[in-house]
Amino acid sequence: MASTLTKPDIVRAVSELPDDATVEDAMERLLFLSRVAEGLDQTDRNETTPHAEVVREMEERMAGWRRGT
């Protein structure tokens, strides 16, 4: 389920951009905030990956990179 930013969230985010911000800057900011909100929602739903598992997966990937695979 995608997290939704409310209109007040969007207005606040856009109003905080510098005066010379582009449409692309606004879109990037809104996408970033939406992704952060979704990550927080996933945390609330306990849909996270334990730290030890992330470390193990990264070690496996790094070993593969070192081997060139």
C-alpha positions, 0 to 999 in steps of 0.5 A: 500500500503506497503511503499518501501525502496529504495536501497540507504535506504537499503544500508545506514541502513545496513552500519550503523549496527555494524560490529558484526550485524547478518542477523537477525539484518539487517532484523529487522532494515529494517522491522522497517524502512519499518514500520516507512515509512509506518506510515509516508505515512499513516499520509501523506494520513490522515489515522490516528486515532485521539488521543482522540479515541486511549485514549478511546479505551485503556481505554475500553481495560484496563477496560476489563483487570481489569474485566478479560475479 
